[in-house]
């Protein structure tokens, strides 16, 4: 190849990378504009939803009762002084300590017991007993990145007490003893059906159980996964795949666990119980054929009880749906922005080498 041909090739390559650089720069500018627009729309909708809550909940007896119940649950968790959940709640209540670790701030959703409310003390007690203290104190993370940030290990496989959550605990004179459960939302197999139409809580559209004669068992109330109440923040939360907490976390925890009024009614429904059942008077079937007998056991951490949650208007439900959809769009655009930025950096590096 002649010198002139080589120089022409260099000029052609440089021109090609200039065009690619310009294209990726334009794409990045467009995507950033889209992301900003979606962010503003989400903020406007959330402010609108916040005004609704201020007008209809704040200052009411029910609102105060629910807030008090949630605070009691947080206090129950904090009493578990040597637990990862107790340390996590303490850190979140102390903003400076919490914000000092970006990975925790970004990826941890919360502790299972703090992510939902229920309609009665009886339901709170039986659901908490069914899950057990260890699961009630489980830390929920969005991704593997969050799980990995919680704990680091030495070369021999032992937990490094100076890093991760253990390290944060040590820095403030608190320690985590023993094992604890961490749940990664992106690994869970979600519910694949739809939602109950126009339901403000986005309840799962599960078919009612049926006895061999085709009737719904007497005393059946609902599935446990549909008897939890999510507040506005947790209801609008979505994963990178556009899924909410009910169809991921709580479906994973409860599956198709059935709730009955009494033990007698629950036992009468045995032919249609597969994933277990509970009764409000203390009956418990873990799985088909596995019965939990004996007296009730008080669990140290319970779900907070919602005080008279009122039905939400249709426009509120539609606004919540729009927030979920826009958040999902935001996640997808953020991924596109990261990819375009990488391509832009690559084109820029190659252009510098050719000039």
FENDA-V131271 format. One record per run of one state. SS is the DSSP state (H for helix, E for strand, C for the rest). FROM is the first residue (numbers start at 1). TO is the last residue. If there is no record, write none. Layout:
# FENDA-V131271
SS/FROM/TO  SS/FROM/TO
This chain:
# FENDA-V131271
C/1/2  H/3/56  C/57/60  H/61/78  C/79/83  H/84/93  C/94/94  H/95/99  C/100/101  H/102/107  E/108/111  H/112/114  C/115/116  E/117/118  C/119/120  H/121/136  C/137/138  E/139/141  C/142/143  H/144/150  C/151/152  E/153/153  C/154/158  E/159/159  C/160/163  H/164/171  C/172/181  E/182/184  H/185/187  C/188/194  E/195/195  C/196/203  E/204/204  C/205/219  E/220/223  H/224/226  C/227/227  E/228/229  C/230/231  H/232/236  C/237/245  H/246/254  C/255/257  E/258/260  C/261/262  H/263/268  C/269/269  H/270/272  C/273/276  E/277/279  C/280/283  E/284/287  C/288/289  E/290/292  C/293/303  E/304/305  C/306/313  H/314/354  C/355/355
